[in-house]
Amino acid sequence: MMAGVLVTLFRFSIEYSQILLLPDGKVGNYEALPGWLRFLLPVIGALILGYVFEKLPTEKRTVGIVHLLDYLRFRKQRLPFSNAVVQFFAGLVAIVSGHSVDREGPGVHLGASNAALLGYKMHLSEDENYLLAAAGGAAAIAAAYNTPLAGVIFVIEVFRVRYAVNHIIPVIVAAVTGAVISRIVYGHHPAFDVPALSIGSLAELPIIMLMGAMIGIIAAGFIWLAGMTAKQTIGWRPLNAFLLAGLVTGGLAQWSPAIMGVSYDAVNRIFMSSLSMQTLFLLLFAKFIATTISIGVRIPGGMIGPSLILGGAVGGLMELLVQGWYPFYEGSAGFYAIIGMVAMMGASLRAPLAALVALIELTGNLNIILPGMIVVVTAEIATRALIGDSSAFTVLLKVKHEREALAVNLEMQSEEDKAHVKS
């Protein structure tokens, strides 16, 4: 329950801050800001975060799902709750200042850390504490998207929770509780408004497969560029790294302001087919670059939401194309966008089953399972063919370990130099 409350509080803090700061008191209304302020806002946010992070001990700077996987799967240590406190406030600053990251990654960290703290107070075993942290993560996903079953599957695929009845029941209970708390506060609606969908003819399946392959290629590029950015900035100070993300995001926001913040309002416009092909292409390009740079330099936000937006933009582009020239098109507005969203999520996070379940829960339409399975599987196959079984999380985790090893080597070298001078 506490995980759901904490995640809901985090979402409320972001939205209330945006109401206070953005024009017309409207959540996510970055488009109404003048161009110079769209540029300045993420730069100021980066400077604030960089200054604070440089004052923090190195071990307190790591946040998000990568941090969870590191502690739970590799270090097999108790999650430090102090990092979750950093995650709450740093994630709030990053998102409100318009950086191209989401609130769901931080939410999973907050939910898992809260649950792990409870497990520590109860003196649970290592395995029980891991399970409780996974349950907190499931509650966070369920609360964020109003998708309790997808939350359960997500932690099975990403956290590698071994399937067994005694393991899954606590995770299910936590996910249901998180969804209930979210519905009490925000009602029964998910993070975005999914339109009523009608499925096109079977003649559209080749188009759906083609779109899945395209999304798989983009997902592979997303993972590769995020990892490459992380490697290239491996020794950078937080201030310099965050400032790079601020400058890139602020610059790209001049042409595509919809990339700023959580950006779910852009998804709603894609569903309604209210964005032109040029606008969608700019959104896809700008969101891709801004997000990969942001997560690569370790801005304290998540990548689940951006993956949905990227997939939605590809789906929106595909829908505009087939409407114009494909004679067998019979779909409805938003159909390609919604299946594109979940395909990109599944391919970039390597959680295809969670993506499919989220598709069913978001639409409430069982007829969408067939095209959803085709696009998700095609995207997964294309991504795996290009980069293997690496996910965005595992690539960034590998760089994190390399960064820590580099820091240890530099410290040892410094100690050796001091000893040499004394001698």
C-alpha positions in Angstrom: 0.0 0.0 0.0 2.8 2.4 0.9 4.4 1.9 -2.5 1.2 2.9 -4.2 0.8 6.0 -1.9 4.4 7.1 -2.5 4.2 6.7 -6.3 0.9 8.6 -6.4 2.4 11.3 -4.2 5.3 11.6 -6.7 3.0 11.9 -9.6 0.9 14.5 -7.8 4.0 16.5 -6.9 5.0 16.7 -10.6 1.6 17.7 -11.8 1.1 20.3 -9.0 4.5 21.8 -9.8 3.6 22.0 -13.5 0.3 23.7 -12.6 2.2 26.3 -10.7 4.9 26.9 -13.2 3.5 26.4 -16.7 1.2 28.7 -18.6 -2.6 28.6 -17.9 -1.9 26.3 -15.0 -2.0 23.3 -17.4 -0.1 20.1 -16.8 2.6 19.5 -19.5 1.9 22.8 -21.3 5.5 23.3 -22.3 4.4 24.2 -25.9 2.9 27.5 -24.6 6.3 28.6 -23.3 8.4 31.1 -25.4 11.3 29.5 -27.2 14.0 31.0 -25.0 12.3 29.7 -21.9 11.9 26.2 -23.4 15.7 26.3 -23.9 16.5 27.8 -20.5 14.3 25.6 -18.4 16.1 22.2 -18.9 19.4 24.0 -18.7 18.5 25.4 -15.3 17.2 22.1 -14.1 20.5 20.5 -15.2 22.5 23.0 -13.3 20.5 22.5 -10.2 20.8 18.7 -10.4 24.5 18.9 -11.3 25.3 21.1 -8.3 23.3 18.9 -5.9 24.7 15.6 -7.3 28.3 16.8 -7.0 27.7 17.5 -3.3 26.3 14.0 -2.8 28.5 11.0 -2.0 29.1 8.9 -5.1 27.1 5.9 -3.8 24.0 8.2 -3.3 23.9 9.4 -6.9 22.6 6.2 -8.5 18.9 6.0 -8.9 16.2 4.3 -11.0 15.6 0.8 -12.3 19.3 0.3 -13.2 20.1 1.0 -9.5 17.5 -1.5 -8.4 18.9 -4.3 -10.6 22.4 -3.6 -9.5 21.6 -3.9 -5.8 19.0 -6.7 -6.0 20.4 -9.0 -8.7 24.1 -8.4 -8.6 25.2 -7.0 -5.3 22.4 -8.9 -3.5 22.3 -6.1 -0.9 19.5 -4.2 0.8 18.4 -1.2 -1.1 19.5 2.0 0.6 16.4 4.2 1.2 18.5 7.4 1.0 18.9 6.9 -2.7 15.1 6.8 -3.0 14.9 10.2 -1.3 17.4 11.5 -3.8 15.3 9.9 -6.6 12.1 11.6 -5.4 13.4 15.1 -5.4 15.9 14.8 -8.3 13.3 13.1 -10.5 10.8 15.9 -9.6 13.3 18.6 -10.7 14.3 16.7 -13.9 10.7 16.1 -15.1 9.3 19.5 -14.1 12.3 21.3 -15.8 11.4 19.6 -19.0 14.0 16.9 -19.4 13.0 14.0 -21.7 12.5 11.4 -19.0 9.4 9.8 -17.3 8.0 9.4 -13.8 7.5 5.6 -14.0 11.2 4.6 -13.7 11.6 6.8 -10.6 8.2 5.4 -9.4 9.5 1.8 -9.6 12.6 2.8 -7.6 10.4 4.5 -5.0 8.0 1.6 -4.7 10.7 -1.0 -4.5 12.8 0.9 -2.0 9.8 1.5 0.3 9.0 -2.2 0.2 12.6 -3.1 0.8 12.8 -0.8 3.8 9.7 -2.5 5.3 11.4 -5.9 4.7 14.5 -4.7 6.5 12.4 -3.6 9.5 10.7 -7.1 9.5 14.1 -8.8 9.4 13.2 -10.8 6.3 15.7 -13.1 4.5 17.5 -12.0 1.3 15.1 -13.8 -1.0 12.1 -12.5 0.8 13.5 -8.9 0.7 14.1 -9.3 -3.0 10.5 -10.5 -3.5 9.1 -7.6 -1.5 11.1 -5.1 -3.5 9.8 -6.6 -6.7 6.3 -6.3 -5.3 6.8 -2.6 -4.7 8.0 -2.2 -8.3 4.9 -3.9 -9.5 2.7 -1.7 -7.4 4.4 1.3 -9.0 3.8 0.2 -12.6 0.2 -0.7 -11.7 -0.4 2.7 -10.1 1.2 4.6 -13.0 -0.7 3.1 -15.9 -3.7 1.5 -14.1 -2.4 -1.9 -15.4 -2.0 -4.2 -12.4 -1.4 -7.4 -14.4 1.2 -5.7 -16.6 2.9 -4.6 -13.4 3.2 -8.2 -12.3 4.5 -9.4 -15.6 7.0 -6.5 -15.8 8.8 -7.4 -12.6 8.9 -11.1 -13.7 10.6 -10.1 -17.0 12.8 -7.2 -15.8 13.6 -8.2 -12.2 13.7 -11.9 -13.1 11.4 -13.0 -10.3 11.2 -16.8 -10.5 7.6 -17.9 -11.2 6.1 -19.8 -8.3 2.8 -19.4 -6.5 4.3 -18.3 -3.2 6.4 -15.7 -5.1 3.7 -14.3 -7.4 0.9 -13.9 -4.8 2.6 -11.1 -2.9 3.4 -9.4 -6.2 -0.2 -9.6 -7.3 -1.5 -8.3 -4.1 0.9 -5.3 -4.3 0.0 -4.6 -7.9 -3.7 -4.6 -7.2 -3.3 -2.4 -4.1 -1.2 0.1 -6.2 -3.9 0.2 -8.9 -6.7 0.7 -6.3 -4.8 3.6 -4.7 -4.3 5.2 -8.1 -7.9 4.8 -9.0 -9.0 6.4 -5.8 -7.0 9.5 -6.6 -7.2 9.7 -10.4 -10.2 7.6 -11.3 -10.2 4.6 -13.6 -8.4 6.2 -16.5 -4.8 5.3 -17.4 -2.0 7.9 -17.9 -3.4 8.7 -21.4 -6.8 8.5 -23.1 -7.0 5.4 -25.2 -9.7 5.7 -27.9 -12.2 3.0 -28.8 -10.4 0.9 -31.4 -11.7 -1.1 -34.3 -9.4 -3.7 -35.9 -8.6 -3.5 -39.6 -8.6 -6.4 -42.0 -6.2 -9.2 -42.1 -4.7 -7.6 -45.2 -3.1 -5.1 -42.9 -0.9 -7.8 -41.2 2.0 -7.3 -43.6 2.0 -3.5 -42.7 1.9 -4.4 -39.0 4.9 -6.8 -39.5 6.8 -4.1 -41.3 6.1 -1.6 -38.6 7.2 -4.1 -36.0 10.5 -4.5 -37.8 11.0 -0.7 -38.0 10.3 -0.4 -34.3 12.8 -3.2 -33.6 15.5 -1.3 -35.5 14.7 1.9 -33.7 14.7 0.1 -30.3 18.1 -1.3 -31.1 19.4 2.1 -32.0 17.9 3.5 -28.8 19.7 1.0 -26.7 23.0 1.4 -28.6 23.0 5.2 -28.5 22.1 5.3 -24.8 24.9 2.9 -24.0 27.4 4.8 -26.2 26.5 8.0 -24.5 27.0 6.4 -21.1 30.4 5.1 -22.2 31.6 8.4 -23.7 30.6 10.3 -20.5 31.8 7.6 -18.1 34.3 9.9 -16.4 32.4 13.2 -16.6 31.4 15.2 -13.6 27.6 15.2 -13.0 27.4 19.0 -13.7 29.0 18.6 -17.1 27.0 15.5 -18.0 23.6 16.9 -16.9 24.4 20.2 -18.7 24.9 18.3 -21.9 21.4 16.8 -21.5 19.9 20.2 -20.7 21.5 21.9 -23.8 20.4 19.0 -26.1 16.8 18.9 -24.8 16.5 22.7 -24.8 17.8 22.9 -28.3 15.5 20.2 -29.7 12.5 21.6 -27.9 12.7 24.7 -30.2 11.4 22.5 -33.0 9.5 19.9 -31.0 8.4 21.2 -27.6 6.3 18.0 -27.1 9.5 16.2 -26.0 9.6 18.1 -22.8 8.6 16.3 -19.6 6.5 13.2 -19.5 4.9 14.1 -22.9 1.7 11.9 -22.5 -0.4 14.8 -23.9 1.5 14.2 -27.2 0.4 10.6 -27.1 -3.2 11.6 -26.7 -2.9 13.8 -29.8 -1.3 11.0 -31.7 -4.3 8.8 -30.8 -6.7 11.4 -32.2 -4.6 11.7 -35.4 -4.3 15.4 -34.8 -0.6 15.6 -35.5 0.8 16.1 -39.1 3.5 13.8 -40.6 6.1 16.5 -40.2 5.3 17.0 -36.5 5.3 13.3 -35.8 8.7 12.9 -37.5 10.2 15.8 -35.5 8.7 14.3 -32.3 10.2 10.9 -33.1 13.7 12.3 -34.0 13.8 14.8 -31.1 12.5 12.4 -28.5 14.9 9.7 -29.6 18.0 12.0 -29.3 16.9 13.8 -26.1 16.0 10.6 -24.3 19.1 8.6 -25.2 21.3 11.5 -24.2 19.4 12.1 -21.0 19.5 8.5 -19.7 23.0 8.0 -21.0 24.3 10.9 -18.9 22.3 9.6 -15.9 19.6 12.2 -15.6 17.5 10.9 -12.7 14.4 9.9 -14.7 13.0 6.8 -16.4 12.8 5.5 -20.0 9.5 3.6 -19.9 7.4 6.6 -20.9 9.7 7.8 -23.6 9.7 4.3 -25.2 5.9 4.5 -25.4 6.0 7.9 -27.0 8.6 6.8 -29.6 6.5 3.7 -30.5 3.4 5.9 -30.6 5.1 8.3 -33.0 6.1 5.4 -35.3 2.6 4.1 -35.2 1.1 7.5 -36.0 3.4 7.9 -39.0 2.6 4.4 -40.3 -1.1 5.2 -39.9 -0.8 8.4 -41.9 1.1 6.5 -44.6 -1.3 3.6 -45.0 -4.4 5.9 -45.0 -3.0 7.6 -48.0 -1.9 4.7 -50.2 -2.8 1.3 -48.8 -6.1 0.2 -50.3 -6.9 -2.4 -47.6 -6.7 0.0 -44.7 -9.8 -0.3 -42.4 -8.3 0.6 -39.0 -9.4 3.3 -36.7 -7.6 6.4 -35.4 -5.0 5.4 -32.8 -4.8 1.7 -33.7 -1.3 1.8 -35.1 -0.2 4.2 -32.4 -1.2 1.9 -29.5 0.3 -1.2 -30.9 3.5 0.7 -31.8 3.7 2.0 -28.2 3.7 -1.4 -26.6 6.1 -2.9 -29.3 8.7 -0.2 -28.6 8.3 -0.8 -24.8 8.7 -4.5 -25.2 11.7 -4.3 -27.6 13.7 -1.6 -25.7 13.1 -2.9 -22.2 13.0 -6.6 -23.3 9.7 -7.1 -21.7 7.4 -8.3 -24.6 4.9 -10.2 -22.4 4.4 -7.2 -20.1 3.9 -5.0 -23.2 1.2 -7.3 -24.6 -0.6 -7.5 -21.2 -0.4 -3.7 -21.0 -2.0 -3.5 -24.4 -4.9 -5.6 -23.3 -5.4 -3.7 -20.1 -5.1 -0.3 -21.7 -7.6 -1.0 -24.5 -9.9 -3.6 -22.9 -10.2 -5.0 -26.4 -9.4 -8.7 -26.8 -9.5 -8.5 -30.6 -6.3 -6.5 -30.5 -4.3 -9.4 -29.2 -3.5 -10.9 -32.7 -2.0 -7.7 -34.3 -0.4 -6.9 -30.9 1.4 -10.2 -30.7 2.6 -9.9 -34.3 4.0 -6.4 -33.9 5.6 -7.1 -30.5 7.2 -10.4 -31.6 8.5 -8.9 -34.9 10.0 -5.9 -33.0 11.6 -8.3 -30.5 13.1 -10.5 -33.2 14.5 -7.5 -35.1 16.1 -6.0 -31.9 17.5 -9.3 -30.9 19.0 -9.8 -34.3 20.8 -6.5 -34.1 22.1 -6.3 -30.5 21.4 -9.7 -28.9 19.4 -10.0 -25.7 20.7 -6.7 -24.1 18.0 -4.3 -22.8 18.5 -0.6 -22.2 18.7 -1.4 -18.5 21.4 -4.1 -18.8 23.5 -1.9 -21.2 23.4 1.0 -18.7 24.1 -1.3 -15.8 27.2 -2.6 -17.6 28.5 0.9 -18.0 27.7 1.6 -14.4 30.0 -1.2 -13.3 32.7 0.0 -15.7 32.4 3.5 -14.1 32.8 2.1 -10.6 35.8 0.0 -11.6 37.3 3.1 -13.2 36.8 5.1 -10.0 38.4 2.4 -7.9 41.4 2.3 -10.3 41.8 6.0 -10.1 41.6 6.0 -6.4 44.2 3.2 -6.1 46.5 5.1 -8.6 46.1 8.2 -6.4 47.1 6.4 -3.3 50.1 4.9 -5.1 51.2 8.3 -6.3 50.9 9.7 -2.7 53.0 6.8 -1.4 55.6 7.3 -4.1 55.9 11.0 -3.3 56.3 10.3 0.5 59.0 7.7 -0.3 
